[in-house]
């Protein structure tokens, strides 16, 4: 056959390749789903380059890793991920150089990892690695094609691979952006559900009594907070029903390390154990001991929950209390215009198994006009633009100024003033407050 006779065949092949490229471009433009885009790229590379297998490694810029989501002939490729450094192997060399790498014989290249062939029984011969970049020139991945039926990949294969890669890189970037947005929306929805669940666990109504004014509220720094609180009535050594008059009132304030979903789970776990123990008629000391023991077993190292538990006897205005690292907690003595700090009795819950007594609770008496001030460090540590803390002095000023106001007015003013001091719409940490004021 003469050279002139070959020209129509070459033209037909070029035309066929162009038609396939246009079809691939159309298919890539039709989907923004990452798995679908990856599937189109992988199949296109294998079929158009007449190869045995193809793989796409996406680039994770945050960790500087290449990630295999799917590939031809890779066990577990239907769902799992395989990650490795973006500088490792032939794919890593391609990612680093941003240039096509054409290897006729993989086994004579030191960068080739033979362990995969050993595990799978597959024999890699020729390799074509192609960088995938977006319209801005940023790396989004690497395509790797194995074992062309022609024996080795030629210049025409490199050109076709580059043609696919130019479209694939942009399609991958678009798919990643859309996937990131969808993941963000899903996370926000899940966080909203978590917030709803946490808020629904807080008391919907506070116990009432003619001699005491009680206010309580929690404001998380994020969707979910590491703070938890509870206020409920007790009657005959168990939790009182909503239609029963209580003879005592139980108060709980907990603050887990950090804020967000993880700390919220920890503080709510403590609150849940507290409720169960109260229903079973447990005394204050054993309740604190049980919470600490369970959290010590459950929480990972470095995680803990500070907690304050108190039971107000409505007949005597006496509070039995126990503090596990929660503070500062104050009683405002109206007659003396003085703030009395209630010391901590033990380390925070979850740090160590008892090496101290949980039986030694303390008692605090409230006289007429006195207030129990239970607030978390979201108030005390409100930070001004000048990097100064609101601290106890800011809290004391509000209490003194509003000492004749209702407990809820005081709570709201603590919120307003701490935010005004920080010149912000929110503080860096959760704010939770329980104010108990004896009226007479």
Secondary structure, DSSP 8 states (H G I E B T S, - for coil): --HHHHHHHHHHHHHHHHHHHHHHHHHHHH---HHHHHHHHHHHHHHHTTEEEEEEEEEETTTTEEEEEEETT-TTTTT--EEEETTSHHHHHHHHHTS-EEES-GGG-TT--THHHHHH------EEEEEEE-TTS-EEEEEEEEEETTSS--HHHHHHHHHHHHHHHHHHHHHHHHHHHHHHHHHHHHHHHHHHHHHHHS-SS---BTTEEEEEEEE-SSSS-SEEEEEEEEETTEE--TTS--SEEEEEEEEESS-SHHHHHHHHHHHHHHHHHHHTT--HHHHHHHHHHHHHHHS-TT--EEEEEEEEETTTTEEEEEEEB---EEEEETTTTEEEEE---B--BTSSS-SS-SS--EEEE--TT-EEEEE-HHHHT-B-TTS-B-HHHHHHHHHHHTTTS-HHHHHHHHHHHHHHHHTSSS-SS-EEEEEEEE--
